[in-house]
Amino acid sequence: MKKNVKANNQLNAFDVDDAERLRQAREVAMRIAFEEGTVSADVVREKFPVVECLHRNAIGSLFKTNEFEFAGIKKSRTPSRKGGIIMTYRLTNDAEAMVRMNYSRFAGK
Protein backbone atom coordinates (compact mmCIF):
# COMPACT_ATOMS: atom_id res chain seq x y z
CA MET A 1 0.00 0.00 0.00
CA LYS A 2 1.39 3.40 -1.01
CA LYS A 3 1.51 6.15 1.64
CA ASN A 4 0.17 9.58 0.84
CA VAL A 5 3.31 11.60 1.55
CA LYS A 6 1.80 14.90 0.42
CA ALA A 7 -1.11 14.60 2.87
CA ASN A 8 1.29 13.80 5.73
CA ASN A 9 3.45 16.82 4.89
CA GLN A 10 0.38 19.06 4.83
CA LEU A 11 -0.66 17.80 8.26
CA ASN A 12 2.84 18.39 9.60
CA ALA A 13 2.81 21.97 8.27
CA PHE A 14 -0.53 22.55 9.98
CA ASP A 15 0.87 21.26 13.28
CA VAL A 16 3.88 23.60 12.99
CA ASP A 17 1.60 26.60 12.45
CA ASP A 18 -0.49 25.67 15.49
CA ALA A 19 2.62 25.09 17.60
CA GLU A 20 4.00 28.50 16.58
CA ARG A 21 0.70 30.25 17.34
CA LEU A 22 0.56 28.51 20.71
CA ARG A 23 4.15 29.57 21.49
CA GLN A 24 3.34 33.17 20.59
CA ALA A 25 0.15 33.09 22.66
CA ARG A 26 2.10 31.77 25.65
CA GLU A 27 4.53 34.68 25.38
CA VAL A 28 1.60 37.11 25.30
CA ALA A 29 0.05 35.35 28.32
CA MET A 30 3.34 35.52 30.21
CA ARG A 31 3.65 39.26 29.53
CA ILE A 32 0.06 39.88 30.66
CA ALA A 33 0.54 37.81 33.82
CA PHE A 34 3.77 39.68 34.57
CA GLU A 35 2.21 43.12 34.05
CA GLU A 36 -1.22 42.49 35.56
CA GLY A 37 -0.58 39.73 38.10
CA THR A 38 -2.99 37.19 36.59
CA VAL A 39 -4.15 36.12 33.15
CA SER A 40 -7.03 34.13 31.67
CA ALA A 41 -7.86 32.73 28.25
CA ASP A 42 -10.35 35.60 27.75
CA VAL A 43 -7.63 38.23 28.17
CA VAL A 44 -5.26 36.38 25.83
CA ARG A 45 -8.05 36.21 23.20
CA GLU A 46 -8.56 39.99 23.52
CA LYS A 47 -4.87 40.87 23.23
CA PHE A 48 -3.84 38.18 20.73
CA PRO A 49 -6.71 37.46 18.28
CA VAL A 50 -4.62 34.87 16.40
CA VAL A 51 -5.52 32.51 19.25
CA GLU A 52 -8.94 32.18 17.62
CA CYS A 53 -7.24 30.25 14.80
CA LEU A 54 -6.38 27.52 17.29
CA HIS A 55 -8.76 24.71 18.13
CA ARG A 56 -10.65 25.46 21.36
CA ASN A 57 -8.92 22.54 23.08
CA ALA A 58 -5.53 24.05 22.21
CA ILE A 59 -6.48 27.17 24.17
CA GLY A 60 -6.74 25.02 27.29
CA SER A 61 -3.19 23.82 26.81
CA LEU A 62 -1.99 27.41 26.78
CA PHE A 63 -1.46 27.35 30.56
CA LYS A 64 -0.34 23.72 30.93
CA THR A 65 3.33 24.52 31.32
CA ASN A 66 5.73 25.00 34.21
CA GLU A 67 5.46 28.77 33.77
CA PHE A 68 1.88 29.11 35.06
CA GLU A 69 0.08 28.14 38.24
CA PHE A 70 -3.60 28.28 39.18
CA ALA A 71 -4.64 31.61 40.71
CA GLY A 72 -8.43 31.46 40.89
CA ILE A 73 -11.68 31.41 38.91
CA LYS A 74 -13.96 34.04 37.38
CA LYS A 75 -16.85 34.34 34.96
CA SER A 76 -15.93 34.35 31.29
CA ARG A 77 -16.68 37.41 29.16
CA THR A 78 -16.53 35.42 25.92
CA PRO A 79 -20.07 35.29 24.47
CA SER A 80 -19.81 31.64 23.43
CA ARG A 81 -18.98 30.70 27.05
CA LYS A 82 -22.24 32.35 28.26
CA GLY A 83 -20.76 33.47 31.57
CA GLY A 84 -19.25 30.09 32.40
CA ILE A 85 -16.46 29.79 34.92
CA ILE A 86 -12.86 29.99 33.67
CA MET A 87 -9.57 29.70 35.49
CA THR A 88 -7.06 32.46 36.03
CA TYR A 89 -3.33 31.86 36.27
CA ARG A 90 -0.24 33.63 37.55
CA LEU A 91 3.41 33.13 36.74
CA THR A 92 5.44 30.77 38.89
CA ASN A 93 8.37 32.37 40.72
CA ASP A 94 10.87 30.90 38.23
CA ALA A 95 8.87 32.12 35.24
CA GLU A 96 8.49 35.58 36.74
CA ALA A 97 12.25 35.80 37.23
CA MET A 98 12.80 34.70 33.62
CA VAL A 99 10.36 37.32 32.29
CA ARG A 100 11.97 39.98 34.46
CA MET A 101 15.41 39.17 32.98
CA ASN A 102 14.07 39.13 29.40
CA TYR A 103 11.34 41.74 29.69
CA SER A 104 12.36 43.71 26.60
CA ARG A 105 11.69 40.60 24.47
CA PHE A 106 8.23 40.11 26.00
CA ALA A 107 7.28 43.79 26.07
CA GLY A 108 7.60 44.12 22.30
CA LYS A 109 4.70 41.76 21.58
C-alpha positions in Angstrom: 0.0 0.0 0.0 1.4 3.4 -1.0 1.5 6.2 1.6 0.2 9.6 0.8 3.3 11.6 1.6 1.8 14.9 0.4 -1.1 14.6 2.9 1.3 13.8 5.7 3.5 16.8 4.9 0.4 19.1 4.8 -0.7 17.8 8.3 2.8 18.4 9.6 2.8 22.0 8.3 -0.5 22.6 10.0 0.9 21.3 13.3 3.9 23.6 13.0 1.6 26.6 12.4 -0.5 25.7 15.5 2.6 25.1 17.6 4.0 28.5 16.6 0.7 30.3 17.3 0.6 28.5 20.7 4.2 29.6 21.5 3.3 33.2 20.6 0.1 33.1 22.7 2.1 31.8 25.6 4.5 34.7 25.4 1.6 37.1 25.3 0.0 35.3 28.3 3.3 35.5 30.2 3.6 39.3 29.5 0.1 39.9 30.7 0.5 37.8 33.8 3.8 39.7 34.6 2.2 43.1 34.0 -1.2 42.5 35.6 -0.6 39.7 38.1 -3.0 37.2 36.6 -4.1 36.1 33.2 -7.0 34.1 31.7 -7.9 32.7 28.3 -10.4 35.6 27.8 -7.6 38.2 28.2 -5.3 36.4 25.8 -8.0 36.2 23.2 -8.6 40.0 23.5 -4.9 40.9 23.2 -3.8 38.2 20.7 -6.7 37.5 18.3 -4.6 34.9 16.4 -5.5 32.5 19.2 -8.9 32.2 17.6 -7.2 30.3 14.8 -6.4 27.5 17.3 -8.8 24.7 18.1 -10.6 25.5 21.4 -8.9 22.5 23.1 -5.5 24.0 22.2 -6.5 27.2 24.2 -6.7 25.0 27.3 -3.2 23.8 26.8 -2.0 27.4 26.8 -1.5 27.4 30.6 -0.3 23.7 30.9 3.3 24.5 31.3 5.7 25.0 34.2 5.5 28.8 33.8 1.9 29.1 35.1 0.1 28.1 38.2 -3.6 28.3 39.2 -4.6 31.6 40.7 -8.4 31.5 40.9 -11.7 31.4 38.9 -14.0 34.0 37.4 -16.9 34.3 35.0 -15.9 34.3 31.3 -16.7 37.4 29.2 -16.5 35.4 25.9 -20.1 35.3 24.5 -19.8 31.6 23.4 -19.0 30.7 27.1 -22.2 32.3 28.3 -20.8 33.5 31.6 -19.3 30.1 32.4 -16.5 29.8 34.9 -12.9 30.0 33.7 -9.6 29.7 35.5 -7.1 32.5 36.0 -3.3 31.9 36.3 -0.2 33.6 37.6 3.4 33.1 36.7 5.4 30.8 38.9 8.4 32.4 40.7 10.9 30.9 38.2 8.9 32.1 35.2 8.5 35.6 36.7 12.2 35.8 37.2 12.8 34.7 33.6 10.4 37.3 32.3 12.0 40.0 34.5 15.4 39.2 33.0 14.1 39.1 29.4 11.3 41.7 29.7 12.4 43.7 26.6 11.7 40.6 24.5 8.2 40.1 26.0 7.3 43.8 26.1 7.6 44.1 22.3 4.7 41.8 21.6 
